[in-house]
C-alpha cells in the first residue's frame, strides 16, 4: 500500500532529477548539480541543525521534503474497484518442438505451467503451480506425471501427440484495491548558502514539479508509487525568507498538496487456455479462440472480444445469413 513515506521518497526522486543530480541518486548524498553548478543534497525529513550549518559553510544547498503537521484531509468518493498493476512476466520459459515441450529460465512461486494438446473441441489440458523451490527440471517431471504416456528427460516433456500442442507459462498478476484516499500538504524547503544559489535551486525544483511528464511524454500532475497507484500533486504556495536567521542561510519554501490512495494488494491467478466451438443449426464449426492470458477482472471481456473476431470469420466462411449460437469452454 502507498504510505506518506512513499510520497516523500517519490518527491525526492523528482527533485533530484530536476536538479540533474544523475540517475540513481542516493537520497542524502552530496552531488554537484550540472544545472545549478553547486553541490546539492536532497532528502526526506527536517534537517539536523549542526549538519545543516556544516553544509552551508561548505557551500552545499540542501532541499528537504517534509509533511506539514495537521494538514491531512480525507477525500471521499473513491471507487472500490480492483485495478491491475504493471504486468509481471514469468521467470520460467517454455518452447515447443514437435511433441516435445522444453522448459527453461528460472522457477519460483506464483507461476503456473500448462500443456494442452488434442482435438480443438475437447483438448486435454494439464497445469502445475510452481513452488519456490521448483526448477525447469522439476516442472517437467511434475507435468509428465500428470499426462498419460508422457515421458520426461531433464527439463523436457515428450507428450503422446503434437496435435494442437500448446505450452504456456504464466505468472500471477498483482492487482490493487483502493480502500481510502487522502490528501497531505508537503513542504519542500531549500536551505542555501547564497541568494543566487537558492533562486537557481528552488526555481529548478518548482519547474520540475510543474513540468512532470508521463511515460508517453505528456505533461501530467501525477507520479507513480510503488504499489502501482499514483500520487496527484497540486501547487499551493511559495514563500521566500531573506532574514539572516543563521550565517549564510537563505531559505525558500514551496508547498504542495498531494492526493494519494491507501491500497490493498493481492496476486490474482490467470487463465492459461481458452477455447471453444460453434454450432450453426446442425452443422458444427470448429473455431480455435487461441490462448488468452488475462487477469480475472479482464477475462470475460478478453474472451468475448477474441471470440467475436473468430465468429465473424466463421460466418463469412460458411453461411453468413444464418444465426449462430456459440459455446465456449474455459
C-alpha positions in Angstrom: 0.0 0.0 0.0 1.1 3.6 -0.6 2.3 5.4 2.5 3.3 9.0 3.2 6.9 7.8 3.1 6.4 6.7 -0.5 5.1 10.1 -1.4 8.2 11.8 0.1 10.6 9.3 -1.5 9.0 9.9 -4.9 9.2 13.7 -4.5 12.9 13.4 -3.5 13.5 11.5 -6.8 11.6 14.2 -8.8 13.7 16.9 -7.2 17.0 15.1 -7.8 16.0 14.7 -11.4 15.0 18.4 -11.7 18.5 19.4 -10.4 20.2 16.9 -12.7 21.9 15.0 -9.9 22.2 11.9 -12.0 20.3 8.6 -12.4 20.1 6.5 -9.3 20.7 9.5 -7.0 21.0 8.2 -3.4 18.9 10.4 -1.1 21.0 12.4 1.3 24.2 12.2 -0.7 26.0 15.4 -2.0 26.3 15.7 -5.7 27.2 18.8 -7.8 24.2 19.8 -9.9 25.1 20.2 -13.5 22.1 22.5 -13.9 22.9 24.9 -11.0 26.6 24.4 -10.7 26.6 24.0 -7.0 26.7 20.9 -4.7 23.3 19.8 -3.6 21.8 17.4 -1.1 18.2 16.2 -1.2 16.4 14.1 1.5 13.3 13.5 3.5 12.7 15.0 6.9 13.8 18.1 8.8 17.5 19.0 8.7 19.7 18.4 11.8 21.0 21.8 12.9 24.7 21.1 13.1 24.8 19.1 9.9 22.9 21.9 8.1 25.4 24.5 9.5 28.3 22.5 8.2 26.7 22.1 4.7 26.0 25.9 4.5 29.6 26.6 5.5 30.8 24.4 2.7 28.6 25.9 0.1 26.2 23.0 -0.1 22.5 23.6 -0.9 20.0 21.4 0.9 16.5 20.6 -0.2 14.3 18.8 2.4 10.9 17.2 1.9 8.6 17.3 5.0 4.9 16.7 5.5 3.1 19.6 7.2 1.6 18.6 10.6 -2.2 18.6 10.8 -2.7 19.1 7.1 -4.2 15.6 6.2 -7.6 15.7 4.6 -9.8 12.7 3.8 -11.0 12.6 0.2 -14.4 10.8 -0.3 -15.7 9.3 -3.4 -13.1 6.7 -4.2 -14.2 3.5 -6.1 -13.9 0.0 -4.6 -12.6 -1.4 -7.8 -9.7 -3.8 -8.5 -7.1 -2.3 -10.8 -4.2 -4.2 -12.5 -0.6 -3.2 -11.7 2.1 -3.3 -14.4 2.3 -6.8 -15.8 4.8 -9.2 -14.2 6.4 -11.6 -16.7 7.1 -15.2 -15.6 10.7 -16.2 -15.0 10.1 -19.7 -16.3 10.2 -20.0 -20.1 8.8 -22.7 -22.4 9.2 -23.8 -26.0 7.6 -26.5 -28.2 9.2 -28.6 -31.0 7.1 -31.4 -32.5 5.7 -33.2 -29.5 8.4 -32.1 -27.1 7.9 -29.3 -24.6 11.1 -27.8 -23.0 11.2 -25.5 -20.0 14.0 -23.0 -19.3 14.7 -19.9 -17.3 14.2 -19.9 -13.6 11.5 -21.5 -11.4 9.8 -19.8 -8.5 6.5 -19.4 -6.8 3.4 -17.5 -8.2 3.8 -19.1 -11.6 1.7 -21.8 -13.5 2.9 -24.0 -16.3 0.5 -25.7 -18.6 0.4 -28.1 -21.6 -2.6 -28.7 -23.8 -3.0 -30.9 -26.9 -5.5 -32.9 -28.9 -8.9 -32.0 -30.5 -9.8 -28.3 -30.6 -13.3 -29.3 -29.4 -12.1 -31.1 -26.2 -8.4 -30.8 -25.8 -6.6 -32.4 -22.9 -5.1 -29.7 -20.6 -2.7 -30.1 -17.7 -1.3 -27.5 -15.3 1.1 -27.3 -12.5 1.5 -24.4 -10.0 5.2 -23.9 -9.1 6.6 -23.6 -5.6 9.6 -21.5 -4.5 11.9 -24.5 -4.9 10.8 -25.6 -8.4 13.2 -25.6 -11.3 12.7 -26.3 -15.1 13.6 -29.9 -14.5 11.1 -30.4 -11.6 8.3 -28.7 -13.6 8.9 -31.1 -16.5 8.8 -34.0 -14.1 5.6 -32.9 -12.4 3.7 -32.3 -15.7 5.0 -35.6 -17.1 3.5 -37.4 -14.1 0.0 -35.9 -14.9 0.0 -36.7 -18.6 -0.8 -40.3 -19.6 2.0 -41.9 -21.6 4.2 -38.9 -21.3 7.9 -39.1 -20.5 10.5 -36.5 -19.3 14.2 -36.1 -19.6 15.8 -33.2 -17.8 13.7 -30.1 -18.5 11.8 -31.6 -21.5 8.4 -33.4 -21.6 7.5 -35.7 -24.5 3.7 -35.9 -24.9 1.8 -38.6 -26.8 0.6 -36.2 -29.6 1.7 -33.0 -31.3 -1.9 -32.2 -32.4 -2.7 -28.6 -31.5 0.1 -28.8 -28.9 0.3 -25.6 -26.7 2.6 -24.9 -23.8 2.1 -21.8 -21.7 3.8 -20.3 -18.6 2.0 -17.5 -16.8 2.7 -15.5 -13.6 0.1 -14.4 -11.1 -0.6 -10.7 -11.7 -0.7 -8.1 -8.9 -3.8 -6.0 -8.6 -4.7 -3.3 -6.1 -7.9 -2.1 -4.5 -8.2 1.5 -3.3 -9.6 1.4 0.2 -9.1 5.0 1.1 -8.0 8.3 -0.4 -6.4 11.2 1.4 -4.6 14.5 0.7 -1.5 15.7 2.5 0.4 19.0 2.3 4.1 18.6 1.7 6.6 21.4 2.3 9.8 21.4 0.1 12.4 23.7 1.7 15.5 25.0 0.1 18.3 25.8 2.6 21.0 27.5 0.6 24.4 29.4 1.3 23.6 32.3 -1.1 20.5 34.0 -2.5 21.7 33.2 -6.0 22.0 29.5 -5.3 18.7 29.5 -3.5 16.9 31.1 -6.5 18.5 28.7 -9.0 17.9 25.6 -7.0 14.3 26.3 -6.0 13.4 27.6 -9.4 14.6 24.3 -10.9 12.7 22.3 -8.2 9.4 24.2 -8.8 9.8 23.8 -12.6 10.4 20.1 -12.1 7.1 19.6 -10.3 5.2 21.9 -12.7 6.5 20.1 -15.8 6.3 16.4 -14.9 5.7 14.0 -17.8 4.2 10.6 -18.1 5.7 7.6 -19.9 4.4 9.0 -23.3 6.0 12.4 -22.8 2.7 14.2 -21.9 2.5 16.8 -19.2 0.9 15.4 -16.0 0.3 16.2 -12.4 0.6 12.5 -11.4 3.6 10.5 -10.3 3.9 6.7 -9.8 4.0 5.0 -6.4 5.5 1.5 -5.5 2.1 -0.2 -5.2 1.1 0.8 -8.8 -1.1 3.7 -7.8 -0.4 7.4 -8.5 0.0 10.5 -6.4 -1.7 13.7 -7.7 0.2 16.9 -7.0 -1.2 20.4 -6.8 0.8 23.6 -6.2 -0.2 25.6 -3.1 2.2 28.4 -2.4 5.7 29.7 -2.2 7.5 31.8 0.5 11.0 33.4 0.4 12.7 34.2 3.7 15.6 36.7 3.4 16.1 37.2 7.1 19.5 36.3 8.3 18.3 33.5 10.7 21.8 32.0 10.6 25.0 32.9 8.9 24.8 32.1 5.2 21.3 30.7 5.4 18.9 31.7 2.6 15.6 29.9 2.5 12.6 29.3 0.2 9.5 27.1 1.0 7.4 25.5 -1.7 4.1 24.0 -0.6 2.2 21.3 -2.5 -0.8 19.2 -1.8 -0.6 15.5 -2.8 -3.6 13.3 -3.1 -2.9 9.6 -2.9 -4.7 6.3 -2.1 -4.3 3.7 0.5 -4.5 0.3 -1.3 -4.8 -3.4 -0.7 -2.6 -5.5 -3.0 -3.2 -9.1 -3.9 -1.9 -11.6 -6.5 -4.6 -12.9 -8.8 -4.4 -16.1 -10.9 -4.9 -16.0 -14.6 -6.3 -18.2 -17.4 -3.9 -20.5 -19.3 -6.0 -21.9 -22.1 -9.3 -20.7 -23.7 -11.1 -22.5 -26.5 -14.4 -23.4 -27.8 -16.6 -24.5 -30.7 -19.6 -23.1 -32.6 -22.8 -24.8 -33.7 -24.7 -23.4 -36.7 -28.1 -25.2 -36.8 -27.0 -28.9 -37.3 -23.5 -28.0 -38.5 -20.6 -27.9 -36.1 -17.9 -25.4 -36.9 -14.6 -25.8 -35.1 -13.2 -22.4 -34.0 -9.9 -22.0 -32.1 -10.0 -18.9 -30.0 -6.4 -19.3 -29.1 -4.5 -18.9 -25.8 -5.6 -16.0 -23.7 -3.7 -14.7 -20.6 -5.6 -12.2 -18.6 -6.4 -11.2 -15.1 -9.7 -12.3 -13.7 -11.1 -8.8 -13.9 -10.4 -8.8 -17.7 -11.0 -12.5 -18.6 -14.6 -12.2 -19.8 -14.0 -9.1 -21.9 -10.9 -10.5 -23.4 -12.6 -13.8 -24.3 -15.6 -12.1 -25.9 -13.5 -9.8 -27.9 -11.4 -12.6 -29.2 -14.4 -14.9 -29.9 -16.3 -12.2 -31.8 -13.5 -11.8 -34.4 -13.2 -15.5 -34.9 -17.0 -15.9 -35.2 -17.1 -13.2 -37.9 -14.5 -15.2 -39.8 -16.5 -18.4 -39.4 -19.7 -16.7 -40.6 -18.0 -15.3 -43.7 -16.6 -18.8 -44.5 -19.9 -20.6 -44.1 -23.5 -19.2 -44.1 -23.3 -15.6 -43.1 -27.1 -15.1 -43.2 -27.8 -17.8 -40.6 -28.0 -17.3 -36.8 -25.0 -18.8 -34.8 -25.1 -20.0 -31.2 -21.7 -20.1 -29.6 -20.5 -22.0 -26.7 -17.1 -21.7 -25.1 -15.2 -23.9 -22.7 -12.6 -22.4 -20.3 
